[in-house]
Amino acid sequence: MIVLVVVGALAGWVAFAVGRTRPALTPRMEWLLPWLLPGVVAVGGPVLLSILESIVGPW
């Protein structure tokens, strides 16, 4: 679980760096992206793992 949060935080900052090079993002989205993405990964990661576990079986 902690690994997912760390990976999500890193992905958020990478997305933030990429977003700063692309002017397509609004300033609000540019500010929210590094904080929003880790939350999505932290919540979505365990859900995806549980779905995979139900399909593949316990690890």
HELIX and SHEET records of a PDB file:
HELIX    1   1 ILE A    2  THR A   21  1                                  20    
HELIX    2   2 PRO A   27  VAL A   56  1                                  30    
END                                                                             
